[in-house]
Amino acid sequence: MLTSLQSVLLVLPFVAMLLVLIALGVAAARWWSIRRGSESEPTADRSEESHGYPLASWRYVYDLDKSDAKREVASVNEQAETLADAEQKRRRK
C-alpha cells in the first residue's frame, strides 16, 4: 500500500502541471485582451498633440516659484509656437 507521503509525491507532478497550464491560460487570455484592446481604437482618434515634451512640461510649472513659473510658461509657449510653425511648413510641402 501507498503511504501518505508516497501518494503526495505521486500527485505533486500533476498539480504542478495543472498550475502551469492555468498560468499559461491566464497569460494567453491577458495577451488576447491587450491585443484586442489596442486594435479596437482607430488611429485617427489618437492625437499627436496629446503627448510630448511641451505638454509634459506644464506639470512642472506649478511646482516652481511665480517668477520661475512665468519663465517656464513663456518657454512652453515658445516651444508650442515653434512646433506649430514646423507643422504648418510640413503640411505646405
Buried (B, 14 or more C-beta within 10 A) or exposed (E): EEEEEEEEEEEEEEEEEEEEEEEEEEEEEEEEEEEEEEEEEEEEEEEEEEEEEBEEBEEEBEEEEEEEBEEBBEEBEEBEEEBEEEEEEEEEE
